[in-house]
Amino acid sequence: MSKATKRKHVTKEVLDEYVLPEENQQIVKVVAGKGNNLHEILTADNRTFLVSMPTRFRKNVWIKRGDFVFIEPIEEGDRVKAEISRILYKDQIKYIKEEGKWPEAFMEITNTEKDQMIPDDMLPPCDSSDEDVGDLVVNANRQKVAVYEESDNETSEEDDDVT
């Protein structure tokens, strides 16, 4: 199988399949990337440890801090205690919540972090006046050029003085 075909199948599997965690799988939150395809995770009972990214996901699918994943425990290894089996996206998390399989410890995290994009105290104050938006937005990448307009009254008076 070529790299492009493999990437296509892995990406389709990650994005389109909606599955529930099995008995040996656990839903965890990614806390940090530690390098060499290792990630530090936080479990529902507030334990942290390292998990590894399987080779089928490497360079095909990326995860970041705050994402949720399924992990399966592995017996070998002291520091690395599990392997990522599935990466969860917004629609898959919603499906798991609807089925009632989402851990209660992560329930409040997903509601507060995902719903509120910009905190209210970071938004600029809003005026309810009817000002033109074009006057408020200034392109900082353009030089400001002064534009002088002459009125018709001044030029006609000057023309009358000449004759």
PyMOL commands that place a pseudoatom at each C-alpha (Angstrom):
pseudoatom trace, name=CA, resn=MET, resi=1, chain=A, elem=C, hetatm=0, pos=[0.000, 0.000, 0.000]
pseudoatom trace, name=CA, resn=SER, resi=2, chain=A, elem=C, hetatm=0, pos=[1.437, 3.377, -0.950]
pseudoatom trace, name=CA, resn=LYS, resi=3, chain=A, elem=C, hetatm=0, pos=[1.860, 6.202, 1.540]
pseudoatom trace, name=CA, resn=ALA, resi=4, chain=A, elem=C, hetatm=0, pos=[-0.947, 8.233, -0.015]
pseudoatom trace, name=CA, resn=THR, resi=5, chain=A, elem=C, hetatm=0, pos=[-3.382, 5.313, 0.121]
pseudoatom trace, name=CA, resn=LYS, resi=6, chain=A, elem=C, hetatm=0, pos=[-2.397, 4.534, 3.710]
pseudoatom trace, name=CA, resn=ARG, resi=7, chain=A, elem=C, hetatm=0, pos=[-2.851, 8.176, 4.708]
pseudoatom trace, name=CA, resn=LYS, resi=8, chain=A, elem=C, hetatm=0, pos=[-6.264, 8.261, 3.036]
pseudoatom trace, name=CA, resn=HIS, resi=9, chain=A, elem=C, hetatm=0, pos=[-7.493, 5.153, 4.864]
pseudoatom trace, name=CA, resn=VAL, resi=10, chain=A, elem=C, hetatm=0, pos=[-6.116, 6.208, 8.253]
pseudoatom trace, name=CA, resn=THR, resi=11, chain=A, elem=C, hetatm=0, pos=[-7.613, 9.694, 7.946]
pseudoatom trace, name=CA, resn=LYS, resi=12, chain=A, elem=C, hetatm=0, pos=[-10.983, 8.281, 6.875]
pseudoatom trace, name=CA, resn=GLU, resi=13, chain=A, elem=C, hetatm=0, pos=[-10.968, 5.864, 9.821]
pseudoatom trace, name=CA, resn=VAL, resi=14, chain=A, elem=C, hetatm=0, pos=[-10.116, 8.604, 12.325]
pseudoatom trace, name=CA, resn=LEU, resi=15, chain=A, elem=C, hetatm=0, pos=[-12.686, 11.111, 11.051]
pseudoatom trace, name=CA, resn=ASP, resi=16, chain=A, elem=C, hetatm=0, pos=[-15.631, 8.974, 9.978]
pseudoatom trace, name=CA, resn=GLU, resi=17, chain=A, elem=C, hetatm=0, pos=[-15.906, 6.071, 12.443]
pseudoatom trace, name=CA, resn=TYR, resi=18, chain=A, elem=C, hetatm=0, pos=[-18.009, 6.528, 15.556]
pseudoatom trace, name=CA, resn=VAL, resi=19, chain=A, elem=C, hetatm=0, pos=[-17.156, 3.867, 18.147]
pseudoatom trace, name=CA, resn=LEU, resi=20, chain=A, elem=C, hetatm=0, pos=[-17.661, 3.497, 21.874]
pseudoatom trace, name=CA, resn=PRO, resi=21, chain=A, elem=C, hetatm=0, pos=[-14.814, 2.549, 24.225]
pseudoatom trace, name=CA, resn=GLU, resi=22, chain=A, elem=C, hetatm=0, pos=[-14.379, -1.163, 24.806]
pseudoatom trace, name=CA, resn=GLU, resi=23, chain=A, elem=C, hetatm=0, pos=[-13.731, -2.770, 28.195]
pseudoatom trace, name=CA, resn=ASN, resi=24, chain=A, elem=C, hetatm=0, pos=[-9.940, -2.425, 28.010]
pseudoatom trace, name=CA, resn=GLN, resi=25, chain=A, elem=C, hetatm=0, pos=[-10.033, 1.103, 26.524]
pseudoatom trace, name=CA, resn=GLN, resi=26, chain=A, elem=C, hetatm=0, pos=[-10.115, 4.353, 28.469]
pseudoatom trace, name=CA, resn=ILE, resi=27, chain=A, elem=C, hetatm=0, pos=[-10.920, 7.955, 27.472]
pseudoatom trace, name=CA, resn=VAL, resi=28, chain=A, elem=C, hetatm=0, pos=[-8.141, 10.375, 28.470]
pseudoatom trace, name=CA, resn=LYS, resi=29, chain=A, elem=C, hetatm=0, pos=[-7.128, 13.979, 27.807]
pseudoatom trace, name=CA, resn=VAL, resi=30, chain=A, elem=C, hetatm=0, pos=[-3.788, 14.876, 26.207]
pseudoatom trace, name=CA, resn=VAL, resi=31, chain=A, elem=C, hetatm=0, pos=[-1.876, 17.213, 28.515]
pseudoatom trace, name=CA, resn=ALA, resi=32, chain=A, elem=C, hetatm=0, pos=[1.408, 17.649, 26.622]
pseudoatom trace, name=CA, resn=GLY, resi=33, chain=A, elem=C, hetatm=0, pos=[3.511, 16.282, 23.805]
pseudoatom trace, name=CA, resn=LYS, resi=34, chain=A, elem=C, hetatm=0, pos=[6.830, 14.944, 25.082]
pseudoatom trace, name=CA, resn=GLY, resi=35, chain=A, elem=C, hetatm=0, pos=[8.569, 14.189, 21.783]
pseudoatom trace, name=CA, resn=ASN, resi=36, chain=A, elem=C, hetatm=0, pos=[9.368, 10.915, 19.971]
pseudoatom trace, name=CA, resn=ASN, resi=37, chain=A, elem=C, hetatm=0, pos=[5.636, 10.285, 19.544]
pseudoatom trace, name=CA, resn=LEU, resi=38, chain=A, elem=C, hetatm=0, pos=[5.089, 10.229, 23.304]
pseudoatom trace, name=CA, resn=HIS, resi=39, chain=A, elem=C, hetatm=0, pos=[2.286, 12.204, 24.933]
pseudoatom trace, name=CA, resn=GLU, resi=40, chain=A, elem=C, hetatm=0, pos=[1.505, 12.924, 28.555]
pseudoatom trace, name=CA, resn=ILE, resi=41, chain=A, elem=C, hetatm=0, pos=[-2.155, 12.271, 29.353]
pseudoatom trace, name=CA, resn=LEU, resi=42, chain=A, elem=C, hetatm=0, pos=[-4.570, 12.874, 32.210]
pseudoatom trace, name=CA, resn=THR, resi=43, chain=A, elem=C, hetatm=0, pos=[-7.027, 10.133, 33.163]
pseudoatom trace, name=CA, resn=ALA, resi=44, chain=A, elem=C, hetatm=0, pos=[-10.501, 10.632, 34.607]
pseudoatom trace, name=CA, resn=ASP, resi=45, chain=A, elem=C, hetatm=0, pos=[-9.133, 9.850, 38.082]
pseudoatom trace, name=CA, resn=ASN, resi=46, chain=A, elem=C, hetatm=0, pos=[-6.388, 12.560, 37.778]
pseudoatom trace, name=CA, resn=ARG, resi=47, chain=A, elem=C, hetatm=0, pos=[-3.428, 10.264, 37.099]
pseudoatom trace, name=CA, resn=THR, resi=48, chain=A, elem=C, hetatm=0, pos=[-0.842, 11.321, 34.527]
pseudoatom trace, name=CA, resn=PHE, resi=49, chain=A, elem=C, hetatm=0, pos=[1.513, 9.091, 32.563]
pseudoatom trace, name=CA, resn=LEU, resi=50, chain=A, elem=C, hetatm=0, pos=[3.029, 8.704, 29.101]
pseudoatom trace, name=CA, resn=VAL, resi=51, chain=A, elem=C, hetatm=0, pos=[1.351, 7.043, 26.140]
pseudoatom trace, name=CA, resn=SER, resi=52, chain=A, elem=C, hetatm=0, pos=[2.793, 6.273, 22.725]
pseudoatom trace, name=CA, resn=MET, resi=53, chain=A, elem=C, hetatm=0, pos=[1.419, 7.143, 19.311]
pseudoatom trace, name=CA, resn=PRO, resi=54, chain=A, elem=C, hetatm=0, pos=[1.210, 4.022, 17.096]
pseudoatom trace, name=CA, resn=THR, resi=55, chain=A, elem=C, hetatm=0, pos=[3.088, 4.039, 13.805]
pseudoatom trace, name=CA, resn=ARG, resi=56, chain=A, elem=C, hetatm=0, pos=[-0.106, 4.069, 11.718]
pseudoatom trace, name=CA, resn=PHE, resi=57, chain=A, elem=C, hetatm=0, pos=[-0.971, 7.552, 13.088]
pseudoatom trace, name=CA, resn=ARG, resi=58, chain=A, elem=C, hetatm=0, pos=[2.514, 9.057, 12.838]
pseudoatom trace, name=CA, resn=LYS, resi=59, chain=A, elem=C, hetatm=0, pos=[2.794, 11.779, 10.176]
pseudoatom trace, name=CA, resn=ASN, resi=60, chain=A, elem=C, hetatm=0, pos=[-0.825, 11.111, 9.195]
pseudoatom trace, name=CA, resn=VAL, resi=61, chain=A, elem=C, hetatm=0, pos=[-2.851, 12.465, 12.113]
pseudoatom trace, name=CA, resn=TRP, resi=62, chain=A, elem=C, hetatm=0, pos=[-1.782, 15.077, 14.643]
pseudoatom trace, name=CA, resn=ILE, resi=63, chain=A, elem=C, hetatm=0, pos=[-3.015, 15.650, 18.163]
pseudoatom trace, name=CA, resn=LYS, resi=64, chain=A, elem=C, hetatm=0, pos=[-2.556, 18.676, 20.361]
pseudoatom trace, name=CA, resn=ARG, resi=65, chain=A, elem=C, hetatm=0, pos=[-2.872, 19.566, 24.013]
pseudoatom trace, name=CA, resn=GLY, resi=66, chain=A, elem=C, hetatm=0, pos=[-6.491, 19.335, 25.142]
pseudoatom trace, name=CA, resn=ASP, resi=67, chain=A, elem=C, hetatm=0, pos=[-7.553, 16.637, 22.653]
pseudoatom trace, name=CA, resn=PHE, resi=68, chain=A, elem=C, hetatm=0, pos=[-9.229, 13.454, 23.863]
pseudoatom trace, name=CA, resn=VAL, resi=69, chain=A, elem=C, hetatm=0, pos=[-8.107, 9.954, 22.862]
pseudoatom trace, name=CA, resn=PHE, resi=70, chain=A, elem=C, hetatm=0, pos=[-8.828, 6.278, 23.564]
pseudoatom trace, name=CA, resn=ILE, resi=71, chain=A, elem=C, hetatm=0, pos=[-5.909, 4.398, 25.080]
pseudoatom trace, name=CA, resn=GLU, resi=72, chain=A, elem=C, hetatm=0, pos=[-5.228, 0.707, 25.576]
pseudoatom trace, name=CA, resn=PRO, resi=73, chain=A, elem=C, hetatm=0, pos=[-2.869, -0.356, 28.371]
pseudoatom trace, name=CA, resn=ILE, resi=74, chain=A, elem=C, hetatm=0, pos=[0.342, -2.184, 27.491]
pseudoatom trace, name=CA, resn=GLU, resi=75, chain=A, elem=C, hetatm=0, pos=[2.270, -4.500, 29.802]
pseudoatom trace, name=CA, resn=GLU, resi=76, chain=A, elem=C, hetatm=0, pos=[5.838, -3.796, 28.684]
pseudoatom trace, name=CA, resn=GLY, resi=77, chain=A, elem=C, hetatm=0, pos=[7.515, -0.543, 29.652]
pseudoatom trace, name=CA, resn=ASP, resi=78, chain=A, elem=C, hetatm=0, pos=[7.832, 1.357, 32.902]
pseudoatom trace, name=CA, resn=ARG, resi=79, chain=A, elem=C, hetatm=0, pos=[7.337, 4.963, 31.760]
pseudoatom trace, name=CA, resn=VAL, resi=80, chain=A, elem=C, hetatm=0, pos=[5.009, 4.336, 28.816]
pseudoatom trace, name=CA, resn=LYS, resi=81, chain=A, elem=C, hetatm=0, pos=[1.925, 2.603, 30.179]
pseudoatom trace, name=CA, resn=ALA, resi=82, chain=A, elem=C, hetatm=0, pos=[-0.498, 2.712, 27.231]
pseudoatom trace, name=CA, resn=GLU, resi=83, chain=A, elem=C, hetatm=0, pos=[-0.874, 3.216, 23.497]
pseudoatom trace, name=CA, resn=ILE, resi=84, chain=A, elem=C, hetatm=0, pos=[-3.300, 5.540, 21.707]
pseudoatom trace, name=CA, resn=SER, resi=85, chain=A, elem=C, hetatm=0, pos=[-5.907, 3.492, 19.867]
pseudoatom trace, name=CA, resn=ARG, resi=86, chain=A, elem=C, hetatm=0, pos=[-8.224, 6.249, 18.579]
pseudoatom trace, name=CA, resn=ILE, resi=87, chain=A, elem=C, hetatm=0, pos=[-8.237, 10.036, 18.365]
pseudoatom trace, name=CA, resn=LEU, resi=88, chain=A, elem=C, hetatm=0, pos=[-11.551, 11.690, 19.194]
pseudoatom trace, name=CA, resn=TYR, resi=89, chain=A, elem=C, hetatm=0, pos=[-12.935, 14.742, 17.423]
pseudoatom trace, name=CA, resn=LYS, resi=90, chain=A, elem=C, hetatm=0, pos=[-15.884, 17.003, 18.244]
pseudoatom trace, name=CA, resn=ASP, resi=91, chain=A, elem=C, hetatm=0, pos=[-18.601, 14.904, 16.560]
pseudoatom trace, name=CA, resn=GLN, resi=92, chain=A, elem=C, hetatm=0, pos=[-17.257, 11.658, 18.022]
pseudoatom trace, name=CA, resn=ILE, resi=93, chain=A, elem=C, hetatm=0, pos=[-17.192, 13.177, 21.523]
pseudoatom trace, name=CA, resn=LYS, resi=94, chain=A, elem=C, hetatm=0, pos=[-20.794, 14.303, 21.048]
pseudoatom trace, name=CA, resn=TYR, resi=95, chain=A, elem=C, hetatm=0, pos=[-21.775, 10.760, 20.007]
pseudoatom trace, name=CA, resn=ILE, resi=96, chain=A, elem=C, hetatm=0, pos=[-20.088, 9.210, 23.065]
pseudoatom trace, name=CA, resn=LYS, resi=97, chain=A, elem=C, hetatm=0, pos=[-21.854, 11.707, 25.349]
pseudoatom trace, name=CA, resn=GLU, resi=98, chain=A, elem=C, hetatm=0, pos=[-25.222, 10.859, 23.787]
pseudoatom trace, name=CA, resn=GLU, resi=99, chain=A, elem=C, hetatm=0, pos=[-24.562, 7.172, 24.470]
pseudoatom trace, name=CA, resn=GLY, resi=100, chain=A, elem=C, hetatm=0, pos=[-23.720, 7.965, 28.117]
pseudoatom trace, name=CA, resn=LYS, resi=101, chain=A, elem=C, hetatm=0, pos=[-20.150, 6.583, 27.992]
pseudoatom trace, name=CA, resn=TRP, resi=102, chain=A, elem=C, hetatm=0, pos=[-18.325, 9.897, 28.534]
pseudoatom trace, name=CA, resn=PRO, resi=103, chain=A, elem=C, hetatm=0, pos=[-16.460, 10.157, 31.898]
pseudoatom trace, name=CA, resn=GLU, resi=104, chain=A, elem=C, hetatm=0, pos=[-18.033, 12.609, 34.360]
pseudoatom trace, name=CA, resn=ALA, resi=105, chain=A, elem=C, hetatm=0, pos=[-14.608, 14.071, 35.193]
pseudoatom trace, name=CA, resn=PHE, resi=106, chain=A, elem=C, hetatm=0, pos=[-14.247, 15.369, 31.628]
pseudoatom trace, name=CA, resn=MET, resi=107, chain=A, elem=C, hetatm=0, pos=[-17.852, 16.535, 31.239]
pseudoatom trace, name=CA, resn=GLU, resi=108, chain=A, elem=C, hetatm=0, pos=[-17.253, 20.054, 32.570]
pseudoatom trace, name=CA, resn=ILE, resi=109, chain=A, elem=C, hetatm=0, pos=[-13.942, 20.414, 30.703]
pseudoatom trace, name=CA, resn=THR, resi=110, chain=A, elem=C, hetatm=0, pos=[-15.486, 19.845, 27.284]
pseudoatom trace, name=CA, resn=ASN, resi=111, chain=A, elem=C, hetatm=0, pos=[-18.424, 22.161, 27.970]
pseudoatom trace, name=CA, resn=THR, resi=112, chain=A, elem=C, hetatm=0, pos=[-16.349, 25.121, 29.132]
pseudoatom trace, name=CA, resn=GLU, resi=113, chain=A, elem=C, hetatm=0, pos=[-13.353, 24.834, 26.802]
pseudoatom trace, name=CA, resn=LYS, resi=114, chain=A, elem=C, hetatm=0, pos=[-15.059, 23.954, 23.548]
pseudoatom trace, name=CA, resn=ASP, resi=115, chain=A, elem=C, hetatm=0, pos=[-18.129, 26.210, 23.744]
pseudoatom trace, name=CA, resn=GLN, resi=116, chain=A, elem=C, hetatm=0, pos=[-16.425, 29.457, 24.648]
pseudoatom trace, name=CA, resn=MET, resi=117, chain=A, elem=C, hetatm=0, pos=[-13.971, 30.466, 21.943]
pseudoatom trace, name=CA, resn=ILE, resi=118, chain=A, elem=C, hetatm=0, pos=[-13.021, 33.946, 23.248]
pseudoatom trace, name=CA, resn=PRO, resi=119, chain=A, elem=C, hetatm=0, pos=[-13.561, 34.888, 26.876]
pseudoatom trace, name=CA, resn=ASP, resi=120, chain=A, elem=C, hetatm=0, pos=[-15.989, 37.775, 27.362]
pseudoatom trace, name=CA, resn=ASP, resi=121, chain=A, elem=C, hetatm=0, pos=[-13.397, 39.904, 29.149]
pseudoatom trace, name=CA, resn=MET, resi=122, chain=A, elem=C, hetatm=0, pos=[-11.099, 39.664, 26.102]
pseudoatom trace, name=CA, resn=LEU, resi=123, chain=A, elem=C, hetatm=0, pos=[-13.706, 41.039, 23.672]
pseudoatom trace, name=CA, resn=PRO, resi=124, chain=A, elem=C, hetatm=0, pos=[-13.611, 44.766, 22.850]
pseudoatom trace, name=CA, resn=PRO, resi=125, chain=A, elem=C, hetatm=0, pos=[-16.406, 46.920, 24.225]
pseudoatom trace, name=CA, resn=CYS, resi=126, chain=A, elem=C, hetatm=0, pos=[-19.296, 47.248, 21.809]
pseudoatom trace, name=CA, resn=ASP, resi=127, chain=A, elem=C, hetatm=0, pos=[-21.099, 50.484, 21.011]
pseudoatom trace, name=CA, resn=SER, resi=128, chain=A, elem=C, hetatm=0, pos=[-24.646, 50.364, 19.806]
pseudoatom trace, name=CA, resn=SER, resi=129, chain=A, elem=C, hetatm=0, pos=[-24.255, 53.536, 17.754]
pseudoatom trace, name=CA, resn=ASP, resi=130, chain=A, elem=C, hetatm=0, pos=[-24.879, 53.568, 14.022]
pseudoatom trace, name=CA, resn=GLU, resi=131, chain=A, elem=C, hetatm=0, pos=[-21.311, 54.342, 12.957]
pseudoatom trace, name=CA, resn=ASP, resi=132, chain=A, elem=C, hetatm=0, pos=[-19.992, 53.198, 9.618]
pseudoatom trace, name=CA, resn=VAL, resi=133, chain=A, elem=C, hetatm=0, pos=[-17.725, 50.173, 10.083]
pseudoatom trace, name=CA, resn=GLY, resi=134, chain=A, elem=C, hetatm=0, pos=[-15.535, 51.248, 7.165]
pseudoatom trace, name=CA, resn=ASP, resi=135, chain=A, elem=C, hetatm=0, pos=[-14.340, 54.275, 9.146]
pseudoatom trace, name=CA, resn=LEU, resi=136, chain=A, elem=C, hetatm=0, pos=[-13.421, 52.145, 12.145]
pseudoatom trace, name=CA, resn=VAL, resi=137, chain=A, elem=C, hetatm=0, pos=[-11.297, 49.574, 10.329]
pseudoatom trace, name=CA, resn=VAL, resi=138, chain=A, elem=C, hetatm=0, pos=[-7.881, 50.872, 9.351]
pseudoatom trace, name=CA, resn=ASN, resi=139, chain=A, elem=C, hetatm=0, pos=[-5.431, 48.852, 7.307]
pseudoatom trace, name=CA, resn=ALA, resi=140, chain=A, elem=C, hetatm=0, pos=[-2.105, 49.165, 9.105]
pseudoatom trace, name=CA, resn=ASN, resi=141, chain=A, elem=C, hetatm=0, pos=[-0.222, 47.886, 6.042]
pseudoatom trace, name=CA, resn=ARG, resi=142, chain=A, elem=C, hetatm=0, pos=[-1.038, 50.972, 3.952]
pseudoatom trace, name=CA, resn=GLN, resi=143, chain=A, elem=C, hetatm=0, pos=[0.572, 54.375, 4.152]
pseudoatom trace, name=CA, resn=LYS, resi=144, chain=A, elem=C, hetatm=0, pos=[-1.693, 57.191, 5.185]
pseudoatom trace, name=CA, resn=VAL, resi=145, chain=A, elem=C, hetatm=0, pos=[-2.025, 59.705, 2.361]
pseudoatom trace, name=CA, resn=ALA, resi=146, chain=A, elem=C, hetatm=0, pos=[-3.597, 63.076, 2.975]
pseudoatom trace, name=CA, resn=VAL, resi=147, chain=A, elem=C, hetatm=0, pos=[-6.307, 63.886, 0.442]
pseudoatom trace, name=CA, resn=TYR, resi=148, chain=A, elem=C, hetatm=0, pos=[-7.245, 67.525, -0.078]
pseudoatom trace, name=CA, resn=GLU, resi=149, chain=A, elem=C, hetatm=0, pos=[-10.461, 68.431, -1.780]
pseudoatom trace, name=CA, resn=GLU, resi=150, chain=A, elem=C, hetatm=0, pos=[-11.087, 71.820, -3.325]
pseudoatom trace, name=CA, resn=SER, resi=151, chain=A, elem=C, hetatm=0, pos=[-14.544, 73.226, -3.290]
pseudoatom trace, name=CA, resn=ASP, resi=152, chain=A, elem=C, hetatm=0, pos=[-16.061, 74.754, -6.435]
pseudoatom trace, name=CA, resn=ASN, resi=153, chain=A, elem=C, hetatm=0, pos=[-16.813, 78.045, -4.662]
pseudoatom trace, name=CA, resn=GLU, resi=154, chain=A, elem=C, hetatm=0, pos=[-13.140, 78.843, -4.000]
pseudoatom trace, name=CA, resn=THR, resi=155, chain=A, elem=C, hetatm=0, pos=[-12.025, 78.223, -7.579]
pseudoatom trace, name=CA, resn=SER, resi=156, chain=A, elem=C, hetatm=0, pos=[-14.837, 80.258, -9.085]
pseudoatom trace, name=CA, resn=GLU, resi=157, chain=A, elem=C, hetatm=0, pos=[-14.052, 83.247, -6.808]
pseudoatom trace, name=CA, resn=GLU, resi=158, chain=A, elem=C, hetatm=0, pos=[-10.370, 83.093, -7.776]
pseudoatom trace, name=CA, resn=ASP, resi=159, chain=A, elem=C, hetatm=0, pos=[-11.317, 82.983, -11.471]
pseudoatom trace, name=CA, resn=ASP, resi=160, chain=A, elem=C, hetatm=0, pos=[-13.482, 86.121, -11.045]
pseudoatom trace, name=CA, resn=ASP, resi=161, chain=A, elem=C, hetatm=0, pos=[-10.618, 88.022, -9.413]
pseudoatom trace, name=CA, resn=VAL, resi=162, chain=A, elem=C, hetatm=0, pos=[-8.298, 87.346, -12.354]
pseudoatom trace, name=CA, resn=THR, resi=163, chain=A, elem=C, hetatm=0, pos=[-10.536, 88.948, -15.011]
for i in range(1, 163): cmd.bond("trace and resi %d" % i, "trace and resi %d" % (i + 1))
show_as sticks, trace
zoom trace
